[in-house]
Amino acid sequence: MQFVVARSVLQKELAFVQGVVERKNTIPVLANILIESAGEDSIRISGTDLDVTIRCDADAQEISSQGAMCVQARKLFDIARLLPDAPVKFHKEENEWVTVECDQSKFRLPGISKDTFPELPGFKSTPHKLPASLLKLLIDRTIFAITQEEGRYMVTGWPSHRPGRSATKLRILLWMS
């Protein structure tokens, strides 16, 4: 696999995935991200901790050869933050090594086989886009059910006042799986 991507785009997408990927994990492969070609002009960056998975699609400037590579997430993110604002070239070598070049900088990172990366769930339906204002409204109307305590598995009792009616008490059970 070989591709070129803008540094700003790479850094932005790697920042999203960092929230899921943990360095100190009992399963070492989970400290890596999967970068694969997703069409002729985009790449897909995926990271998981087996509970949560984040997938980001990014526009590539050029994809010379299709494929996939797994690289240590934290090291790549640290490198991307320090690179100059120039196109970043990735090249997968033999034995899963990955070369990252940008301007006069060149890094060689150890990778792992795509086969060792956990199988990620597929989507049965097409993802939908929501306006940010609608998502904020949904969160605002349900945030009351969030508990501040980790050991509390349900929230009961929520006072609600409806205009023109007497105060009623709604009983809400929120079971955490």
GUKEFI-413773 format. One record per residue (C-alpha): residue in three letters; x, y, z. Coordinates in pm, 1 decimal. Example, Ala and Ser with C-alpha at 12.3 -4.5 7.8 and 13.67 -1.06 7.14 Angstrom:
<torza rest="Ala" c1="1230.0" c2="-450.0" c3="780.0"/>
<torza rest="Ser" c1="1367.0" c2="-106.0" c3="714.0"/>
***
This chain:
<torza rest="Met" c1="0.0" c2="0.0" c3="0.0"/>
<torza rest="Gln" c1="123.5" c2="346.2" c3="-86.3"/>
<torza rest="Phe" c1="-59.3" c2="678.3" c3="-53.9"/>
<torza rest="Val" c1="-14.3" c2="1051.8" c3="3.0"/>
<torza rest="Val" c1="-232.8" c2="1255.6" c3="239.3"/>
<torza rest="Ala" c1="-226.3" c2="1614.5" c3="366.9"/>
<torza rest="Arg" c1="-70.2" c2="1648.0" c3="712.9"/>
<torza rest="Ser" c1="-361.8" c2="1851.7" c3="851.4"/>
<torza rest="Val" c1="-612.8" c2="1588.7" c3="737.2"/>
<torza rest="Leu" c1="-402.4" c2="1306.8" c3="882.2"/>
<torza rest="Gln" c1="-358.3" c2="1483.0" c3="1215.5"/>
<torza rest="Lys" c1="-729.8" c2="1561.5" c3="1244.0"/>
<torza rest="Glu" c1="-838.0" c2="1200.3" c3="1179.8"/>
<torza rest="Leu" c1="-570.4" c2="1053.0" c3="1407.7"/>
<torza rest="Ala" c1="-688.4" c2="1283.4" c3="1688.7"/>
<torza rest="Phe" c1="-1038.6" c2="1130.2" c3="1664.6"/>
<torza rest="Val" c1="-909.1" c2="775.4" c3="1684.4"/>
<torza rest="Gln" c1="-679.3" c2="851.2" c3="1982.3"/>
<torza rest="Gly" c1="-980.5" c2="860.3" c3="2213.3"/>
<torza rest="Val" c1="-1037.0" c2="488.1" c3="2167.4"/>
<torza rest="Val" c1="-687.1" c2="349.2" c3="2130.0"/>
<torza rest="Glu" c1="-505.6" c2="275.0" c3="2454.7"/>
<torza rest="Arg" c1="-130.9" c2="237.0" c3="2485.3"/>
<torza rest="Lys" c1="-128.5" c2="23.0" c3="2798.9"/>
<torza rest="Asn" c1="-362.8" c2="-256.7" c3="2709.2"/>
<torza rest="Thr" c1="-363.7" c2="-625.7" c3="2788.8"/>
<torza rest="Ile" c1="-400.4" c2="-695.3" c3="2416.3"/>
<torza rest="Pro" c1="-105.2" c2="-525.2" c3="2239.9"/>
<torza rest="Val" c1="-272.8" c2="-516.5" c3="1896.8"/>
<torza rest="Leu" c1="-528.6" c2="-267.5" c3="2033.9"/>
<torza rest="Ala" c1="-255.7" c2="-2.8" c3="2056.3"/>
<torza rest="Asn" c1="-254.1" c2="0.9" c3="1673.7"/>
<torza rest="Ile" c1="-477.9" c2="156.7" c3="1413.4"/>
<torza rest="Leu" c1="-579.1" c2="7.9" c3="1081.2"/>
<torza rest="Ile" c1="-525.6" c2="228.1" c3="775.1"/>
<torza rest="Glu" c1="-678.2" c2="91.8" c3="455.9"/>
<torza rest="Ser" c1="-775.4" c2="221.6" c3="116.9"/>
<torza rest="Ala" c1="-1145.4" c2="297.2" c3="86.6"/>
<torza rest="Gly" c1="-1187.9" c2="364.9" c3="-281.3"/>
<torza rest="Glu" c1="-972.0" c2="539.3" c3="-536.0"/>
<torza rest="Asp" c1="-918.2" c2="864.1" c3="-347.2"/>
<torza rest="Ser" c1="-982.1" c2="802.3" c3="23.2"/>
<torza rest="Ile" c1="-838.0" c2="609.9" c3="313.7"/>
<torza rest="Arg" c1="-1013.6" c2="470.0" c3="621.0"/>
<torza rest="Ile" c1="-851.4" c2="492.4" c3="964.7"/>
<torza rest="Ser" c1="-995.9" c2="257.8" c3="1228.2"/>
<torza rest="Gly" c1="-921.8" c2="207.7" c3="1595.3"/>
<torza rest="Thr" c1="-1089.6" c2="-2.2" c3="1863.1"/>
<torza rest="Asp" c1="-1069.7" c2="-107.5" c3="2225.2"/>
<torza rest="Leu" c1="-1315.1" c2="-395.1" c3="2154.5"/>
<torza rest="Asp" c1="-1599.0" c2="-200.8" c3="2320.9"/>
<torza rest="Val" c1="-1591.2" c2="112.2" c3="2105.4"/>
<torza rest="Thr" c1="-1477.5" c2="142.4" c3="1745.1"/>
<torza rest="Ile" c1="-1403.2" c2="465.0" c3="1559.8"/>
<torza rest="Arg" c1="-1374.5" c2="477.8" c3="1180.9"/>
<torza rest="Cys" c1="-1274.0" c2="793.4" c3="998.5"/>
<torza rest="Asp" c1="-1258.2" c2="840.6" c3="622.9"/>
<torza rest="Ala" c1="-1006.4" c2="1090.3" c3="488.8"/>
<torza rest="Asp" c1="-941.0" c2="1222.7" c3="140.4"/>
<torza rest="Ala" c1="-603.6" c2="1113.9" c3="5.5"/>
<torza rest="Gln" c1="-416.0" c2="1325.1" c3="-246.2"/>
<torza rest="Glu" c1="-294.0" c2="1012.8" c3="-424.0"/>
<torza rest="Ile" c1="-322.2" c2="636.0" c3="-375.9"/>
<torza rest="Ser" c1="-51.0" c2="456.9" c3="-573.8"/>
<torza rest="Ser" c1="-139.5" c2="106.7" c3="-457.0"/>
<torza rest="Gln" c1="-438.5" c2="-28.9" c3="-263.5"/>
<torza rest="Gly" c1="-405.5" c2="-228.4" c3="57.9"/>
<torza rest="Ala" c1="-400.1" c2="-202.4" c3="436.4"/>
<torza rest="Met" c1="-147.8" c2="-143.4" c3="714.8"/>
<torza rest="Cys" c1="-154.2" c2="-145.4" c3="1094.7"/>
<torza rest="Val" c1="64.8" c2="105.1" c3="1277.8"/>
<torza rest="Gln" c1="111.6" c2="205.5" c3="1642.2"/>
<torza rest="Ala" c1="-145.0" c2="478.1" c3="1694.4"/>
<torza rest="Arg" c1="30.0" c2="693.1" c3="1951.6"/>
<torza rest="Lys" c1="365.4" c2="701.4" c3="1770.0"/>
<torza rest="Leu" c1="200.7" c2="796.7" c3="1440.7"/>
<torza rest="Phe" c1="-5.4" c2="1068.5" c3="1609.5"/>
<torza rest="Asp" c1="304.9" c2="1214.0" c3="1779.2"/>
<torza rest="Ile" c1="488.6" c2="1213.2" c3="1445.1"/>
<torza rest="Ala" c1="194.6" c2="1375.3" c3="1261.1"/>
<torza rest="Arg" c1="179.6" c2="1658.2" c3="1516.7"/>
<torza rest="Leu" c1="546.4" c2="1744.3" c3="1464.0"/>
<torza rest="Leu" c1="559.7" c2="1721.5" c3="1083.6"/>
<torza rest="Pro" c1="575.7" c2="2036.0" c3="868.9"/>
<torza rest="Asp" c1="263.9" c2="2139.5" c3="680.1"/>
<torza rest="Ala" c1="335.8" c2="1934.9" c3="366.7"/>
<torza rest="Pro" c1="196.9" c2="1617.8" c3="206.4"/>
<torza rest="Val" c1="272.8" c2="1297.6" c3="400.8"/>
<torza rest="Lys" c1="369.0" c2="988.1" c3="201.8"/>
<torza rest="Phe" c1="306.1" c2="639.0" c3="341.9"/>
<torza rest="His" c1="466.2" c2="327.0" c3="199.6"/>
<torza rest="Lys" c1="414.6" c2="-25.9" c3="331.5"/>
<torza rest="Glu" c1="733.0" c2="-231.3" c3="303.4"/>
<torza rest="Glu" c1="802.2" c2="-601.1" c3="337.6"/>
<torza rest="Asn" c1="756.7" c2="-757.9" c3="681.1"/>
<torza rest="Glu" c1="483.4" c2="-502.4" c3="761.3"/>
<torza rest="Trp" c1="720.8" c2="-206.5" c3="814.3"/>
<torza rest="Val" c1="576.8" c2="136.7" c3="725.3"/>
<torza rest="Thr" c1="779.1" c2="430.9" c3="595.1"/>
<torza rest="Val" c1="638.4" c2="778.8" c3="657.5"/>
<torza rest="Glu" c1="794.2" c2="1070.6" c3="463.7"/>
<torza rest="Cys" c1="713.9" c2="1439.1" c3="480.1"/>
<torza rest="Asp" c1="934.4" c2="1710.9" c3="332.7"/>
<torza rest="Gln" c1="1282.6" c2="1623.7" c3="464.2"/>
<torza rest="Ser" c1="1158.7" c2="1398.3" c3="747.4"/>
<torza rest="Lys" c1="1157.4" c2="1020.2" c3="715.3"/>
<torza rest="Phe" c1="1036.6" c2="767.5" c3="971.5"/>
<torza rest="Arg" c1="1027.9" c2="388.7" c3="963.1"/>
<torza rest="Leu" c1="767.4" c2="232.4" c3="1193.2"/>
<torza rest="Pro" c1="707.7" c2="-133.7" c3="1275.7"/>
<torza rest="Gly" c1="364.4" c2="-251.0" c3="1174.1"/>
<torza rest="Ile" c1="159.7" c2="-563.4" c3="1222.2"/>
<torza rest="Ser" c1="-37.4" c2="-778.3" c3="984.4"/>
<torza rest="Lys" c1="-393.7" c2="-674.9" c3="908.0"/>
<torza rest="Asp" c1="-498.9" c2="-1031.6" c3="994.9"/>
<torza rest="Thr" c1="-403.8" c2="-981.5" c3="1362.0"/>
<torza rest="Phe" c1="-616.7" c2="-665.7" c3="1393.7"/>
<torza rest="Pro" c1="-963.2" c2="-742.9" c3="1539.1"/>
<torza rest="Glu" c1="-1248.1" c2="-782.9" c3="1293.3"/>
<torza rest="Leu" c1="-1449.9" c2="-464.3" c3="1295.3"/>
<torza rest="Pro" c1="-1828.8" c2="-469.8" c3="1281.8"/>
<torza rest="Gly" c1="-1992.0" c2="-385.9" c3="950.6"/>
<torza rest="Phe" c1="-2284.9" c2="-154.6" c3="898.2"/>
<torza rest="Lys" c1="-2613.1" c2="-298.6" c3="776.1"/>
<torza rest="Ser" c1="-2752.4" c2="40.4" c3="687.5"/>
<torza rest="Thr" c1="-2618.1" c2="360.4" c3="543.3"/>
<torza rest="Pro" c1="-2495.7" c2="608.1" c3="805.9"/>
<torza rest="His" c1="-2715.1" c2="915.7" c3="837.7"/>
<torza rest="Lys" c1="-2606.4" c2="1273.9" c3="875.4"/>
<torza rest="Leu" c1="-2778.0" c2="1484.8" c3="1141.1"/>
<torza rest="Pro" c1="-2758.4" c2="1859.7" c3="1180.0"/>
<torza rest="Ala" c1="-2553.6" c2="1955.1" c3="1486.4"/>
<torza rest="Ser" c1="-2849.8" c2="2148.3" c3="1628.7"/>
<torza rest="Leu" c1="-3069.1" c2="1834.0" c3="1622.6"/>
<torza rest="Leu" c1="-2802.0" c2="1623.7" c3="1790.6"/>
<torza rest="Lys" c1="-2758.8" c2="1893.0" c3="2058.9"/>
<torza rest="Leu" c1="-3135.3" c2="1896.9" c3="2116.1"/>
<torza rest="Leu" c1="-3141.5" c2="1518.2" c3="2159.1"/>
<torza rest="Ile" c1="-2855.6" c2="1532.3" c3="2409.5"/>
<torza rest="Asp" c1="-3012.5" c2="1823.0" c3="2601.3"/>
<torza rest="Arg" c1="-3337.4" c2="1629.2" c3="2639.5"/>
<torza rest="Thr" c1="-3172.0" c2="1312.2" c3="2768.2"/>
<torza rest="Ile" c1="-2873.2" c2="1439.2" c3="2967.6"/>
<torza rest="Phe" c1="-3073.5" c2="1434.4" c3="3290.9"/>
<torza rest="Ala" c1="-3049.8" c2="1052.8" c3="3289.4"/>
<torza rest="Ile" c1="-2671.4" c2="1049.7" c3="3321.8"/>
<torza rest="Thr" c1="-2551.3" c2="951.2" c3="3665.6"/>
<torza rest="Gln" c1="-2244.7" c2="1099.4" c3="3830.9"/>
<torza rest="Glu" c1="-2162.5" c2="774.3" c3="4009.5"/>
<torza rest="Glu" c1="-2002.4" c2="476.6" c3="3835.8"/>
<torza rest="Gly" c1="-2157.1" c2="219.2" c3="4066.7"/>
<torza rest="Arg" c1="-2514.4" c2="338.6" c3="4019.0"/>
<torza rest="Tyr" c1="-2686.8" c2="135.9" c3="3749.2"/>
<torza rest="Met" c1="-3022.0" c2="310.1" c3="3732.1"/>
<torza rest="Val" c1="-3167.4" c2="653.2" c3="3773.7"/>
<torza rest="Thr" c1="-3517.6" c2="669.2" c3="3922.4"/>
<torza rest="Gly" c1="-3752.1" c2="959.7" c3="3965.8"/>
<torza rest="Trp" c1="-3748.2" c2="1271.7" c3="3756.8"/>
<torza rest="Pro" c1="-3977.6" c2="1559.8" c3="3852.5"/>
<torza rest="Ser" c1="-4146.3" c2="1709.5" c3="3553.3"/>
<torza rest="His" c1="-4374.8" c2="2010.5" c3="3529.5"/>
<torza rest="Arg" c1="-4599.0" c2="2046.0" c3="3231.6"/>
<torza rest="Pro" c1="-4742.9" c2="2387.9" c3="3148.6"/>
<torza rest="Gly" c1="-5109.4" c2="2411.5" c3="3248.9"/>
<torza rest="Arg" c1="-5104.4" c2="2086.5" c3="3448.9"/>
<torza rest="Ser" c1="-5015.9" c2="1992.1" c3="3800.6"/>
<torza rest="Ala" c1="-4671.3" c2="1861.6" c3="3874.6"/>
<torza rest="Thr" c1="-4630.6" c2="1495.6" c3="3790.6"/>
<torza rest="Lys" c1="-4352.7" c2="1258.6" c3="3868.6"/>
<torza rest="Leu" c1="-4219.9" c2="1045.8" c3="3589.2"/>
<torza rest="Arg" c1="-4045.4" c2="725.0" c3="3681.1"/>
<torza rest="Ile" c1="-3755.8" c2="649.6" c3="3449.1"/>
<torza rest="Leu" c1="-3550.5" c2="334.4" c3="3469.1"/>
<torza rest="Leu" c1="-3222.8" c2="341.3" c3="3287.6"/>
<torza rest="Trp" c1="-3053.4" c2="5.8" c3="3281.7"/>
<torza rest="Met" c1="-2690.5" c2="3.5" c3="3187.9"/>
<torza rest="Ser" c1="-2561.9" c2="-299.9" c3="3005.1"/>
***
